[in-house]
Amino acid sequence: MAALATNHKNNETELYVIHPLDDVQEQKRSSEGLGLIELSPTVRWSLRVLRVYLIAMTGVLLYRVGEVAQLFGHHAR
């Protein structure tokens, strides 16, 4: 959101907030020719850990859905 500030004689500032849908559109920047982002080893490691975590949680979710749908037979409880 954009904001316009105006100052008054007694040093009070009024802010006018403009909603993004009512704002004037800007020219979008092109991402052509930027290439790959260089990642530090720490960032690369944390992204790989996040990927493994998301794959594992997806597996747990699919297993639970299969269990609720009784796709794996009866389990002793």
C-alpha positions as CSV (number, residue, x, y, z in Angstrom):
1,M,0.0,0.0,0.0
2,A,1.2,3.5,-0.8
3,A,1.0,6.3,1.7
4,L,1.1,10.0,1.2
5,A,2.2,12.3,4.0
6,T,1.3,16.0,4.4
7,N,2.6,18.3,7.1
8,H,0.5,21.0,8.7
9,K,1.5,24.2,10.4
10,N,1.5,22.7,13.9
11,N,3.9,19.8,12.8
12,E,1.2,17.2,12.7
13,T,1.4,14.7,9.9
14,E,-1.6,13.2,8.1
15,L,-1.2,9.9,6.3
16,Y,-3.4,9.0,3.3
17,V,-3.3,5.3,2.6
18,I,-4.0,4.2,-1.0
19,H,-5.2,0.7,-1.6
20,P,-3.2,-1.2,-4.2
21,L,-6.2,-1.7,-6.4
22,D,-6.8,2.0,-6.5
23,D,-3.1,2.9,-7.1
24,V,-1.6,3.8,-10.4
25,Q,0.0,0.7,-12.0
26,E,3.8,0.6,-12.3
27,Q,5.9,-0.8,-15.1
28,K,6.9,-4.3,-14.1
29,R,10.6,-5.2,-14.2
30,S,11.8,-8.0,-16.4
31,S,13.6,-10.9,-14.9
32,E,15.3,-11.9,-18.2
33,G,19.0,-12.2,-18.1
34,L,19.3,-12.2,-14.3
35,G,20.7,-15.8,-14.2
36,L,20.8,-18.0,-11.1
37,I,20.9,-16.7,-7.6
38,E,24.1,-17.5,-5.7
39,L,23.3,-19.3,-2.5
40,S,25.6,-19.6,0.5
41,P,26.3,-23.2,1.8
42,T,24.1,-22.5,4.8
43,V,21.1,-21.4,2.7
44,R,21.6,-24.3,0.3
45,W,21.7,-26.7,3.3
46,S,18.6,-25.3,4.9
47,L,16.6,-25.4,1.6
48,R,17.5,-29.1,1.2
49,V,16.5,-29.8,4.8
50,L,13.2,-28.0,4.1
51,R,12.7,-30.1,1.0
52,V,13.3,-33.3,2.9
53,Y,10.9,-32.2,5.6
54,L,8.1,-31.3,3.1
55,I,8.5,-34.7,1.4
56,A,8.4,-36.5,4.7
57,M,5.3,-34.6,5.8
58,T,3.6,-35.3,2.5
59,G,4.3,-39.0,3.0
60,V,2.8,-38.8,6.5
61,L,-0.2,-37.1,5.1
62,L,-0.7,-39.7,2.4
63,Y,-0.3,-42.5,4.9
64,R,-2.8,-40.9,7.3
65,V,-5.3,-40.4,4.4
66,G,-4.8,-44.0,3.4
67,E,-5.2,-45.2,7.0
68,V,-8.5,-43.2,7.4
69,A,-9.7,-44.6,4.0
70,Q,-8.8,-48.1,5.3
71,L,-6.6,-48.9,2.4
72,F,-4.1,-50.8,4.5
73,G,-6.4,-53.3,6.1
74,H,-7.2,-53.6,9.8
75,H,-4.6,-52.7,12.4
76,A,-4.6,-54.0,15.9
77,R,-5.1,-51.1,18.3
